[in-house]
């Protein structure tokens, strides 16, 4: 299974897995599989203003956090966090919220 574990404060908080694997788990558990028509429509909300994360490396260093520690807390690899810090990758909304939460950036509660 391709599961991504998202942690907060060093504890697992969410598990994210591909849709087909989720459906297989539902079948194994004897649960009905939601269809596209019965699934609630998810409309992406506009990105909230988390511009302070633009200087992610500076924020992390100001908090005295090693890249490995912040990455582990957020549930991503240090190399991926490095790519985010360098601007080579754009994290999804869940990772942005986790980073904002861990770094104390205002607006982390905004739903997206």
N, CA and C atoms as a LAMMPS dump frame, in Angstrom:
ITEM: TIMESTEP
0
ITEM: NUMBER OF ATOMS
336
ITEM: BOX BOUNDS ff ff ff
-5.0000000000000000e+02 5.0000000000000000e+02
-5.0000000000000000e+02 5.0000000000000000e+02
-5.0000000000000000e+02 5.0000000000000000e+02
ITEM: ATOMS id mol type element x y z
1 1 1 N 0.828 -1.183 0
2 1 2 C 0 0 0
3 1 3 C 0.868 1.241 0
4 2 1 N 0.417 2.259 -0.688
5 2 2 C 1.116 3.539 -0.744
6 2 3 C 0.437 4.499 0.226
7 3 1 N 0.783 4.385 1.484
8 3 2 C 0.147 5.209 2.504
9 3 3 C 1.104 6.298 2.948
10 4 1 N 0.591 7.516 3.04
11 4 2 C 1.353 8.633 3.588
12 4 3 C 0.782 8.908 4.964
13 5 1 N 1.649 8.927 5.961
14 5 2 C 1.239 9.227 7.314
15 5 3 C 1.587 10.686 7.598
16 6 1 N 0.618 11.438 8.059
17 6 2 C 0.831 12.836 8.423
18 6 3 C 0.787 12.906 9.94
19 7 1 N 1.854 13.419 10.513
20 7 2 C 1.981 13.475 11.969
21 7 3 C 1.941 14.903 12.465
22 8 1 N 1.566 15.042 13.709
23 8 2 C 1.623 16.325 14.404
24 8 3 C 2.167 16.02 15.788
25 9 1 N 3.151 16.802 16.201
26 9 2 C 3.799 16.611 17.497
27 9 3 C 4.334 15.192 17.655
28 10 1 N 4.831 14.643 16.557
29 10 2 C 5.435 13.321 16.587
30 10 3 C 4.456 12.162 16.64
31 11 1 N 3.174 12.435 16.615
32 11 2 C 2.153 11.384 16.672
33 11 3 C 1.394 11.323 15.354
34 12 1 N 1.115 10.119 14.833
35 12 2 C 0.333 10.012 13.596
36 12 3 C -1.044 10.639 13.774
37 13 1 N -1.447 11.435 12.782
38 13 2 C -2.75 12.09 12.868
39 13 3 C -3.669 11.692 11.712
40 14 1 N -3.105 11.538 10.514
41 14 2 C -3.89 11.18 9.337
42 14 3 C -3.134 10.126 8.538
43 15 1 N -3.894 9.309 7.825
44 15 2 C -3.32 8.383 6.858
45 15 3 C -3.969 8.702 5.511
46 16 1 N -3.159 8.89 4.493
47 16 2 C -3.648 9.216 3.162
48 16 3 C -3.245 8.065 2.236
49 17 1 N -4.208 7.568 1.472
50 17 2 C -3.91 6.479 0.571
51 17 3 C -4.663 6.67 -0.738
52 18 1 N -4.176 6.03 -1.805
53 18 2 C -4.844 6.157 -3.101
54 18 3 C -6.28 5.631 -3.043
55 19 1 N -7.128 6.218 -3.869
56 19 2 C -8.558 5.91 -3.875
57 19 3 C -8.821 4.424 -4.094
58 20 1 N -8.114 3.794 -5.035
59 20 2 C -8.369 2.38 -5.306
60 20 3 C -8.016 1.51 -4.098
61 21 1 N -6.991 1.878 -3.356
62 21 2 C -6.639 1.124 -2.158
63 21 3 C -7.671 1.35 -1.046
64 22 1 N -8.213 2.557 -0.98
65 22 2 C -9.273 2.855 -0.024
66 22 3 C -10.504 2.002 -0.34
67 23 1 N -10.851 1.903 -1.619
68 23 2 C -11.998 1.089 -2.01
69 23 3 C -11.771 -0.379 -1.652
70 24 1 N -10.556 -0.878 -1.857
71 24 2 C -10.243 -2.265 -1.495
72 24 3 C -10.405 -2.486 0.005
73 25 1 N -10.01 -1.512 0.809
74 25 2 C -10.191 -1.619 2.26
75 25 3 C -11.67 -1.651 2.622
76 26 1 N -12.469 -0.82 1.951
77 26 2 C -13.905 -0.832 2.205
78 26 3 C -14.513 -2.196 1.879
79 27 1 N -14.107 -2.77 0.756
80 27 2 C -14.615 -4.091 0.36
81 27 3 C -14.223 -5.129 1.41
82 28 1 N -12.956 -5.094 1.836
83 28 2 C -12.476 -6.055 2.84
84 28 3 C -13.228 -5.901 4.159
85 29 1 N -13.668 -4.691 4.478
86 29 2 C -14.399 -4.441 5.72
87 29 3 C -15.9 -4.644 5.558
88 30 1 N -16.34 -4.995 4.342
89 30 2 C -17.758 -5.211 4.102
90 30 3 C -18.571 -3.936 4.062
91 31 1 N -17.935 -2.838 3.752
92 31 2 C -18.608 -1.539 3.69
93 31 3 C -18.973 -1.208 2.246
94 32 1 N -20.044 -0.433 2.05
95 32 2 C -20.394 -0.024 0.678
96 32 3 C -19.352 0.953 0.139
97 33 1 N -19.116 0.852 -1.148
98 33 2 C -18.168 1.744 -1.797
99 33 3 C -18.918 2.969 -2.303
100 34 1 N -18.478 4.162 -1.886
101 34 2 C -19.156 5.369 -2.386
102 34 3 C -18.928 5.517 -3.885
103 35 1 N -19.975 5.934 -4.57
104 35 2 C -19.843 6.185 -6.001
105 35 3 C -19.579 7.663 -6.204
106 36 1 N -19.159 8.001 -7.38
107 36 2 C -18.891 9.404 -7.687
108 36 3 C -20.142 10.241 -7.459
109 37 1 N -21.306 9.705 -7.826
110 37 2 C -22.547 10.463 -7.694
111 37 3 C -22.938 10.641 -6.221
112 38 1 N -22.628 9.644 -5.366
113 38 2 C -23.029 9.756 -3.966
114 38 3 C -21.965 10.421 -3.101
115 39 1 N -20.768 10.56 -3.636
116 39 2 C -19.715 11.222 -2.869
117 39 3 C -19.962 12.724 -2.874
118 40 1 N -19.741 13.369 -1.75
119 40 2 C -19.914 14.82 -1.739
120 40 3 C -18.909 15.473 -2.671
121 41 1 N -19.379 16.461 -3.379
122 41 2 C -18.485 17.177 -4.289
123 41 3 C -17.482 17.974 -3.475
124 42 1 N -16.245 17.823 -3.828
125 42 2 C -15.197 18.57 -3.146
126 42 3 C -14.704 19.636 -4.103
127 43 1 N -14.935 20.854 -3.728
128 43 2 C -14.488 21.974 -4.533
129 43 3 C -13.281 22.59 -3.851
130 44 1 N -12.156 22.632 -4.532
131 44 2 C -10.993 23.212 -3.878
132 44 3 C -11.254 24.665 -3.512
133 45 1 N -10.956 24.979 -2.275
134 45 2 C -11.085 26.362 -1.828
135 45 3 C -9.853 27.126 -2.292
136 46 1 N -9.984 28.409 -2.49
137 46 2 C -8.807 29.172 -2.873
138 46 3 C -7.768 29.105 -1.768
139 47 1 N -6.511 29.138 -2.159
140 47 2 C -5.445 29.118 -1.164
141 47 3 C -5.607 30.289 -0.22
142 48 1 N -5.458 29.991 1.045
143 48 2 C -5.515 31.039 2.045
144 48 3 C -4.18 31.773 2.038
145 49 1 N -4.172 32.907 2.641
146 49 2 C -2.962 33.724 2.654
147 49 3 C -1.98 33.201 3.687
148 50 1 N -1.144 32.3 3.257
149 50 2 C -0.083 31.788 4.111
150 50 3 C 1.253 32.238 3.54
151 51 1 N 1.278 33.455 2.971
152 51 2 C 2.504 33.983 2.402
153 51 3 C 3.684 33.98 3.363
154 52 1 N 3.446 34.102 4.67
155 52 2 C 4.601 34.026 5.551
156 52 3 C 5.386 32.724 5.375
157 53 1 N 4.756 31.688 4.833
158 53 2 C 5.48 30.447 4.582
159 53 3 C 6.436 30.579 3.401
160 54 1 N 6.381 31.694 2.68
161 54 2 C 7.278 31.884 1.548
162 54 3 C 8.734 31.799 1.999
163 55 1 N 9.026 32.262 3.206
164 55 2 C 10.38 32.152 3.745
165 55 3 C 10.411 31.023 4.763
166 56 1 N 10.054 29.846 4.302
167 56 2 C 9.945 28.684 5.169
168 56 3 C 11.263 28.38 5.878
169 57 1 N 12.355 28.407 5.141
170 57 2 C 13.663 28.111 5.752
171 57 3 C 13.966 29.112 6.873
172 58 1 N 13.703 30.391 6.624
173 58 2 C 13.948 31.412 7.638
174 58 3 C 13.093 31.207 8.871
175 59 1 N 11.815 30.866 8.664
176 59 2 C 10.93 30.594 9.79
177 59 3 C 11.421 29.401 10.601
178 60 1 N 11.813 28.349 9.889
179 60 2 C 12.291 27.134 10.565
180 60 3 C 13.543 27.425 11.371
181 61 1 N 14.489 28.133 10.75
182 61 2 C 15.74 28.439 11.436
183 61 3 C 15.518 29.375 12.621
184 62 1 N 14.578 30.323 12.48
185 62 2 C 14.278 31.241 13.581
186 62 3 C 13.718 30.49 14.789
187 63 1 N 13.029 29.383 14.544
188 63 2 C 12.495 28.553 15.629
189 63 3 C 13.548 27.589 16.166
190 64 1 N 14.725 27.556 15.51
191 64 2 C 15.779 26.651 15.944
192 64 3 C 15.502 25.197 15.62
193 65 1 N 14.701 24.957 14.574
194 65 2 C 14.348 23.588 14.192
195 65 3 C 15.25 23.075 13.083
196 66 1 N 15.747 21.872 13.242
197 66 2 C 16.487 21.21 12.174
198 66 3 C 15.481 20.773 11.109
199 67 1 N 15.933 20.72 9.87
200 67 2 C 15.036 20.328 8.781
201 67 3 C 14.459 18.934 9.029
202 68 1 N 15.269 18.037 9.592
203 68 2 C 14.811 16.673 9.867
204 68 3 C 13.69 16.668 10.902
205 69 1 N 13.83 17.5 11.935
206 69 2 C 12.815 17.536 12.995
207 69 3 C 11.481 18.067 12.477
208 70 1 N 11.519 19.161 11.723
209 70 2 C 10.274 19.722 11.194
210 70 3 C 9.632 18.753 10.207
211 71 1 N 10.433 18.163 9.339
212 71 2 C 9.882 17.22 8.362
213 71 3 C 9.215 16.042 9.067
214 72 1 N 9.874 15.49 10.072
215 72 2 C 9.317 14.346 10.806
216 72 3 C 7.997 14.736 11.477
217 73 1 N 7.942 15.914 12.073
218 73 2 C 6.735 16.37 12.756
219 73 3 C 5.573 16.548 11.781
220 74 1 N 5.88 17.048 10.585
221 74 2 C 4.842 17.3 9.579
222 74 3 C 4.458 16.019 8.835
223 75 1 N 5.345 15.024 8.854
224 75 2 C 5.047 13.751 8.196
225 75 3 C 5.54 13.657 6.777
226 76 1 N 6.598 14.398 6.46
227 76 2 C 7.205 14.335 5.13
228 76 3 C 8.697 14.068 5.294
229 77 1 N 9.369 13.772 4.208
230 77 2 C 10.803 13.506 4.279
231 77 3 C 11.576 14.83 4.322
232 78 1 N 12.761 14.802 4.938
233 78 2 C 13.592 16.009 4.944
234 78 3 C 13.945 16.479 3.532
235 79 1 N 14.139 15.54 2.615
236 79 2 C 14.479 15.952 1.249
237 79 3 C 13.302 16.676 0.592
238 80 1 N 12.071 16.211 0.852
239 80 2 C 10.901 16.89 0.295
240 80 3 C 10.752 18.278 0.908
241 81 1 N 10.98 18.389 2.213
242 81 2 C 10.919 19.698 2.86
243 81 3 C 11.974 20.625 2.27
244 82 1 N 13.152 20.091 1.981
245 82 2 C 14.193 20.896 1.343
246 82 3 C 13.744 21.422 -0.018
247 83 1 N 13.038 20.579 -0.78
248 83 2 C 12.525 21.01 -2.08
249 83 3 C 11.463 22.093 -1.919
250 84 1 N 10.646 21.967 -0.889
251 84 2 C 9.634 22.994 -0.619
252 84 3 C 10.325 24.301 -0.244
253 85 1 N 11.325 24.209 0.639
254 85 2 C 12.036 25.412 1.074
255 85 3 C 12.734 26.118 -0.083
256 86 1 N 13.246 25.343 -1.024
257 86 2 C 13.955 25.947 -2.158
258 86 3 C 13.008 26.432 -3.251
259 87 1 N 11.712 26.136 -3.11
260 87 2 C 10.737 26.566 -4.098
261 87 3 C 10.601 25.624 -5.278
262 88 1 N 11.27 24.462 -5.209
263 88 2 C 11.186 23.501 -6.307
264 88 3 C 9.894 22.693 -6.283
265 89 1 N 9.249 22.614 -5.133
266 89 2 C 7.98 21.897 -4.996
267 89 3 C 6.991 22.767 -4.237
268 90 1 N 5.716 22.617 -4.587
269 90 2 C 4.636 23.309 -3.891
270 90 3 C 3.863 22.258 -3.092
271 91 1 N 3.829 22.381 -1.775
272 91 2 C 3.114 21.385 -0.971
273 91 3 C 1.611 21.537 -1.112
274 92 1 N 0.905 20.447 -0.844
275 92 2 C -0.556 20.54 -0.881
276 92 3 C -1.06 21.289 0.352
277 93 1 N -2.356 21.517 0.391
278 93 2 C -2.953 22.329 1.459
279 93 3 C -2.738 21.719 2.836
280 94 1 N -2.823 20.396 2.948
281 94 2 C -2.65 19.75 4.254
282 94 3 C -1.242 19.966 4.789
283 95 1 N -0.253 19.849 3.922
284 95 2 C 1.132 20.059 4.358
285 95 3 C 1.36 21.526 4.687
286 96 1 N 0.791 22.44 3.886
287 96 2 C 0.927 23.867 4.205
288 96 3 C 0.336 24.179 5.57
289 97 1 N -0.842 23.608 5.852
290 97 2 C -1.464 23.841 7.16
291 97 3 C -0.596 23.284 8.279
292 98 1 N -0.057 22.094 8.082
293 98 2 C 0.802 21.492 9.108
294 98 3 C 2.057 22.327 9.336
295 99 1 N 2.663 22.788 8.254
296 99 2 C 3.847 23.63 8.394
297 99 3 C 3.509 24.925 9.115
298 100 1 N 2.388 25.536 8.734
299 100 2 C 1.979 26.788 9.376
300 100 3 C 1.718 26.566 10.858
301 101 1 N 1.068 25.477 11.186
302 101 2 C 0.782 25.147 12.589
303 101 3 C 2.083 24.985 13.369
304 102 1 N 2.988 24.181 12.849
305 102 2 C 4.244 23.894 13.55
306 102 3 C 5.121 25.131 13.689
307 103 1 N 5.026 26.04 12.725
308 103 2 C 5.871 27.24 12.757
309 103 3 C 5.164 28.437 13.391
310 104 1 N 3.929 28.261 13.81
311 104 2 C 3.207 29.336 14.481
312 104 3 C 2.779 30.463 13.572
313 105 1 N 2.491 30.135 12.305
314 105 2 C 2.062 31.149 11.339
315 105 3 C 0.565 31.367 11.471
316 106 1 N 0.153 32.613 11.575
317 106 2 C -1.268 32.942 11.67
318 106 3 C -1.991 32.445 10.421
319 107 1 N -3.218 31.987 10.598
320 107 2 C -4.03 31.544 9.464
321 107 3 C -3.995 30.052 9.249
322 108 1 N -3.292 29.293 10.107
323 108 2 C -3.201 27.856 9.893
324 108 3 C -4.537 27.164 9.998
325 109 1 N -5.502 27.752 10.705
326 109 2 C -6.809 27.12 10.858
327 109 3 C -7.692 27.285 9.636
328 110 1 N -7.315 28.167 8.71
329 110 2 C -8.148 28.391 7.535
330 110 3 C -8.359 27.087 6.789
331 111 1 N -9.598 26.803 6.459
332 111 2 C -9.916 25.587 5.729
333 111 3 C -9.549 25.745 4.274
334 112 1 N -8.983 24.716 3.705
335 112 2 C -8.693 24.733 2.264
336 112 3 C -8.769 23.347 1.716
